[in-house]
Each structure stands twice: as structure tokens, then as C-alpha cells.
Amino acid sequence: MKRTVFCCSAMIAILMMLLPVQRALAAPDGIAPYIELQRELFLAGLYLPEPVSNAQQALSLRGSRQMEIRFVADHMTAGKLSRMFLQSIAINNPATAQRASGESLASFFNAFKGSLRRGDILSISERTDGSGVNVYLNRQRLISLDDGNFFNMLLVTWIGSVPPSREFKSALLGDSAAGDIARYGQITPADERLGLVAQWQNPAPKVAAPSSAASKAPVASNSSDAANTTSATVAERQASVAVVPAPAVAAVTLPRPELGASTKVAEQAASSRAPEPEAVSSPAAATQAPAAVASSSAAPSSPAPAAIAAAGVAEPEEDLPDFSAESLGLLQDYTSQLVTLTHAEIKYPRRAMKLEQTGSVRMAVVIDRAGEVLEVQPLLESGFKQLDDAVRRAIDKAAPYPAIPEGVAAEHFEFVFPITFMLERS
């Protein structure tokens, strides 16, 4: 009997090892809330194999690192999640690196087949040998990627030259608030969300309604005919049953410009060099190079994503990624044009310099096919009106932008323009 128990226990242990369940990690090294339009979307956690004192050290480590997102917003579509990541990827990574990982990026975003909800936990876990990543949703494996550069491509969006905010980066590197640490540990997925990955990977087939011909079968005149007719009708109905593919979803295409974190870094990006992970100041007064990315809206009558978020309207469940390596790089040149044109118009207000006003600004700019500006939506404000107004003036002066290229099937085009105004200290 004891031997039987031992064998059963051993078998269970082996099965548990084979299941694609996420390994347990120690407490995160840093936790930071991600806030957009004054709304907290998620808490980000960063796990590192050893303590670090700066971003460069965290990026130089290889193996056993993990980025984790614990959602606190009630609802975030897969499309919004992909656009959010792609915007920061484009800002913080050179075009050559993005193109080299194009297939990995497409596979990563296309793995999401539905929206994320409050309590969901998304983890990007680097393999111990640094050869790639395993992505988990609610502790179940969603996808594996054999790409040794993929983890740093995502990590630099959090702690690179252009993080969501200076506070966000600082918190992830260890300066976390006690309240955020406590909340992070309390976030767990709802029971009904635990089987989400299996549902996405093995969706139930959709069945077509019976054909009108089958429903209009003639009435039998006697019992024998009735039996024959019934059999024929059932056969017709069975023949009409087919797996119906999901309706086509308009692809949301995001370009990937080569950008940097300051005037100096922008010059580096132009020569295909990756931006430094720490902020760089140009002489006297520096404006962080207005890095921008874009998303497209296929329906001309649909409000821009920024407008949807501002109005508090729930985004459609069907907002799903549909990327290829080619589509992810398609609009790079176009977006680089928009960035260059806007950056040329940025001026650090003299009064703001005199008052030593500094800060970060993020503006979402939506243009139509002709390049006319439809909307400018602040995603992050500096706290100083003069700095915020300087960004709006630069956008106004740069407009109208070049028309959306003919090969891009979108009526609207959105790019996010982040700038950090900072003064060089002697």
C-alpha cells in the first residue's frame, strides 16, 4: 500500500512538472502603478535575479528576469494593450532591433484573443539561459518565444530612456510605495478567468443556423413517409452545420520609428544606435526627442482611441491584434516623418527655463488621411501650463502632416508624442 501511494505521488509530481504552469518567484524588486488619463490601468512588477542600483544593470542581466502586469482596470482590450506596448517599444528601441524581433512581436500580440479584466495577471518570464521568454496569463502558459532579445525589448519600455514616467521607472527600480506593494500582493484572478488561456487556444466552434431549405421540408403524408422525411430533414440540417470562422477584424497597424530620449539620443537613433537606458541631456536646455508611434482606426466614424478613453466609453471586445512582421514595420518611415516634423517645432519656453520648470508631456495626436489634425489629447501633463502649451504649439505648427500613405488602410492615424523638458546642470 505504501508503495502504491508513493507511485501515485511520484506520478502526480511528474505531471505537475509537465504542466505549463508558471514557476513561483520571490517578491518583486519594484512595483509601479501605470496611470493614463488620470486612471490607473495596472500595477507593474519587476523581478530580477540580483539587486541592481540602476536601469543599465537591470538591462545587462540575462536570465531569470520577469515583468508582470496585474490589472486593476475593469476592462482593457487586447488591441489597447498591444498599442500601449508598441508605442513604447518604438520609442525606446532602434528600428533594426524591432525588425529583427518582428515575428516574435507579432506572435506575442496575436496570442491575445480577448480582453483583459480586473485581477488578471500577465507575466513575461525570461528563461534561465536567456534564450527567450515564456508568457503566462493567470499562471497558465500563453506562448513561448525563442528570442533572446525579446525580454529587453519589453523591459526597456519600462525603465529605458523614455519610461511611462520618471516616477514609474524609479518605483520599478526599488523606490516603491508601501501601499502599492500591499495592493500588488492582493491582486488575484477570478475563478472564472483561470481557464482563459485554454479557451483562447481551443475556442469552441461556432455552428451555423439550419438552412431555410431544411426548415421548409414538406410534411409527410404517412408514417413511412414521415420517417423518411424526418431522416432527410435531419440529414439536411446536419449537412448545413459548419464551423463558422470568427468575423474578420480590421487590423490595427502600428509603425515603429527609430527614436531617442533627447536631442543627443535622437542623433544616435538616426545612425541606428540604440538609445542609452538613462536620460541624456543636451547642452543648456534639452527637450526629450518627441518620439511617436501610431495606431490606425479602420472605421472613419469611430472615435479615436484617445477620445474613447477620455469619454470613459468601454472599448469594443472585438478590438483584437492582427499583426505580421511586415505590418509592424510598414509605417516606420511615415511615423519617423511625423516625429521629425514635430520635433523641429519644439521650443523650450524662455520663461519656463527662467523658472526652472521641467517635466514630461505625452500627447496623442490623431490625423485624417490628408494629414489634418483631428484631435490632440493629453495623456500625461507636466504640471506646468507653459510646457504643455509648448507641445501643442509644436503640433499646430507642424500640421498639416504628410498624408497617410496609400498602402495604409486607415481613415485615422494616431501617434503618441512624449517629451521631457529638462535643464542641464553645470
N, C-alpha and C positions, 0 to 999 in steps of 0.2 A: 504493500500500500504506500509506504513511504517513497519507494522508487517511482511509483506512478505519479505521485504528487510532484516529485522532483522533475520528472519528464515533462509534465504539463506546465510547470513553472518555467522550465527552460524553453519550451516551445513558445509560450507567451512572450518571454523576453526576446526571443529571436524575431517574432512577428512585430513586436514594438519597435525593434531596431530597423525593420524593413519599411515601416510606415513612414510616409513623408511628413513627419511632424517636426516642427521647429525645435531646435535644442534650446535648453534654458540658459540664460545668461545672468551674470551678476547685475547689480544696479547700474543704470546708465551713468556715464561720465558727465552728461549735461542734458538738461531739459529746457525747451524753449517753446512758448506759445506762438503760433503763426496767426497773425491778425491781418485781415484785409477789409477795407471799408468799415473799420471800427467793429468788425465782427470776428470773433475767434473761430477759426476753422478746425485746428487740430493742435495737439501737443507733439512736438518733435523730440525724439530721444536719440542720443548718440552713444554707442558702446564702443570702447576702444580696448585693445589688449593690454595697454600700459598707459600710465598717466602722461599727459603732454602739457606744455605750457603755452603753445601757440598753434595756429592753424597749419603752418608748414609741417610741423612734426606729425600732426594727425594725418595729413595727406601723404606723408612719406612712409607711414606704416603700411605693411602689406599682410593681409590675412587676419581672419577672426574679428573684423570690424562689423558693426551693424548700424543701420539707420532705421528708425522705427517711427511710424506715424500712428498716433492714437486719436481718432476723430471725435470731436466734440460737437461739430455742427450736425444738425439733424439730417442733412442731405447734401451730398456732393456727387455730381455726376462724374462718370469716368472721363468724359470729354474735358471737363473743367480741370480734373486732376492732371491729365496729360498736358493741357495747355499751360498750367501753372509750372509744371516741371520743365517743359520745353522752353518756356520763356527764360528761366534761369540758366538752363543748360546753354542756350545760345549766348547769353550774356557772359558766362564765365568760362567757356571753352572755345578754343580756336576751331575754325571750320574743319581743318584737317582731322582733328580728333573726333569731331562729331560724325564726319563722313565715314571714318574707319569703324565706328560703332553703330552705323546706321541700321544694320539688320537687328542688332541687339535692342536698340531703342524701339524699333517698330514692333518687335516681338513682345517687349515689356509692356508697352501701352496697349497693344491689341489683346493682351491676356485679360484685360478687364472687360467683362461682359455685362456690367450693370453698375448701378450707383453704389457709393459708399455711405454708410449710415453711422449715427452716433454709437460709439462703443466698438466699432470695427478697428482692427489693428493690422496695419500693413508693415511688413518688415522686409528690408533688403539686407540679406546676410551674406557677407563675403566668406568664401571658403577659406579654410585654414591655410592652404597653399597659395591663396591669392589668384587662382586661375579663373575665377568667375564668381557668380553670385547665385544664391537661391532666394527666390522671392516667396514670401508666405503671406497669406491673408487669413486672419483669425487662427493662426498657428498651423494651418494646412498649406502644403506647398502649392503655389500657383504656377510657377515657371522656374526653370533653371537656365542660366545663360553662361556659355563658355566664352567669357570676355574679360580678360584680366584688367582692362582699363575702365570697365563699366562702373565699378563702385566709386572710384574717384571722380568720374564724370558727374555722378549724382551728388557726392559729398561736397564738391566744390560749389554747388548751388546753395549750400547752407553756410559754409564757412570760408568761401573764396573771396575774391576781390569785391564782388558785388552780392553780398548776402541779402536776405529779405530786409534786414535792418541791422545796425550795429549791435543793438540790444539782443537780437536773436542770436547772432554769432557769438557774442560774449557769453550768453547763457549756455549755449551748447558746449562751450569750452570750459565750463565749470562754474560760471557765475550764475547759477540757477536760483530762482526764488523758492523758498521753502514751501509756499503754497502750491506752486506748480509741481514740485516733486511729489507732494501728497496726492494731488489730483491725478497725476500720471499713474500712480500705483493703483488707483481705484477704478480706472477705466478698463472694462472687460466687455467682450462682445456678447450680445443677447443670444440666448439658446437657439433661437430660430435662425441665427446667422452662422452657426458653426458648420453647417453643411453647404455653405455658399459656393465654395470652390468646386465641390463635386457637381453642383447644379450648373455652374458655368461650363465646366469641362464636359459634362454629359447632359446637355439640355434635352428635355422631353420633346419628342417630335410633335409638330402641330398637325392636326388632322383636318382635311378639307370637309366642308359640309356636303351631304349627299347631293348628287346631281338632280336637276329638275326632272330629267327623263325618268330616273328611278322613282322619284316621288309621285309621278303620274302614271304608274303602271296600271294596266286595265284590271278591273275587278273580275275574278274568276267566276264562271257560271256554275261549276260544280266542285265537289270536294277534291276530285283528282286534279282538275284544272287549277283549283286554289293552291294545292300543294306545289304544283309545277310553277305557278306564277310566283308563289312565295319564294321558292328556291331561286327563280330567275331574278326576282327583285333583290334578294339578299346578295346574289352574285354581282348584280349591277352596282349595288351600294358598296360592296367590298372592292370592286374594281375602281370605284371612284375615290376610294380612300388613298391619299398620298401624303407623303411628308412635304409640307409647305415650308420653303425656306423663309427665314426672317426677312421682313421688308428691308429694302436697300436703305442704308443710312448715308446721308451726304457726308463725305469725308471732310474732316476739319484739318486743314493743312497748315503746318507751322514751319516757317523758314528758320534758318539758323545762321545769323550773321556772325562775322568774326569781330569780337568786341573786346573792350577792356575796361578797367576801372578808373582810369584817369587819362589825362592828355598823354602822358608818357606811355601808359599801357596801351592806349589806342594805337599809338605808333608801333608798338610791338606787335599788336594784332595784325596790323597791315602787312607785316613781314612774316605772318603765320607762326608767331611765337605765342606760347600760352601765357595768359596773364599771371602775374605774381599773386599768391594767395593773400598777401597782406596789402592793405590800401597803400597807394603811392600818390604822393603829392607832386604837382608840377610847381615850378617857381612862382613865388608871390601868391596868387590866388588860383586854386585848382578847381575845376568842375569835373566831376566824375563823368567820363565819356558816356553820353546818353545811349546806352545800349538798349536795343529794342528788338522785340520779336513780334510776330504777327499771328493772328488766327483769322480764319475766314468764316464767313457766315453764308451758307448757300441760299438762304431764302431772303429776298430783298425786303420782305415785310417784317422779318423777325427783328426784334430789338437786339442791339449789340450786347455781348456778354457782360460788359461793364454796366450797361443800363439795366440788365436783368438783375444783377447783384445789388445795384443801388436801390432798385424798386422793391427788393425783397421778394421777388416772384420766384417760385420754385422752377428750377431748370427742368427741361424735359428728360424723362427717364431714358429716352432713345438717344441721348447725346453720347454716342459711343465713339471711341477712337477707331480709325480705319486707315492705318498708315502703311507705307512701304519705305524702304531705304531711299528710294528715288524721290518720293513725295516729301520726305522730311528735309531733303536738300534742295528741292525745286525752287523755293523762293528766297534762297540765301542772298543772291545778288540784289534782288529787289529790296529786301529789307535793309541791306547794307546801304543802299542808296538813301532810303528814308532816314537812317541813322546819321549818315554823313551830312545830309542837308540840314537836319535839325541841330546837330552838334555845332554846325558853323554859325548858328544864330544865338547860341548861348552866351550871355554876358553876365558876369558876376556884378550885381548892383553895387555901386560905389558906397552908397550909404550902408548897405548890409556889411560890406567889408570894414567900414569905419567902426561899426557897432560890433564887429567880430561875430556876426551871425553866421552859423553853419548849420547844416542839416541835410537830410536826404529827402528827395521828392520822387514819387513814382506816378506817372501819368499814363493812362490808357487812351490811345488816340485811335479813333475809328474814321476811316475814309471810305468814300464810294469808289466806283470803278474809274471815275475820271480823276481821282486823286484829291477831291474836295473833302475837307474835314467835316464830318457829320457830328462828332461828339468828342469832347475831351473830359475824361473822368479821372479825378484824383484818387489813386489807390493808397498813397501814403503822402502825407504833407509834412513839411519841415518844422512847422510851428512858427514860421516867420512869413508873413504875407509877401514881403518883398522877394523872397526866394521862390515861393510858389508862383508869383506873378511873372517872374523872370522866365520860368519854364513855359508858361502859357504864351508869353510873347514870342519865345523862340519858335513854338509850334505855329503860331499865327504867321510869322514872317516866312517860315519855310513852306507854308501852304501857298498855292495848291501843290501837292506832291505829284510825282510822275504817276500816270495811270496804271492801274493794276494790269499786269501782263496778260496778253490774250490767252495764254495757256493755263491761267488760274481761273477755275470755275467758281467764282465767288462774287457776290454783289457788294459785300462789305469786307473790309480788311482792317484788322486791329493790330497795333503794335504797342508794346509797353515800353515806356521811356523812363529809366531810372537815372537819377543824377544825385551825386553827393557834392555839396558845396563845402569846401574846407580850405582853411588858410594855412599856409606853410609857416611853421615856427622856426625862427632862426636859432 
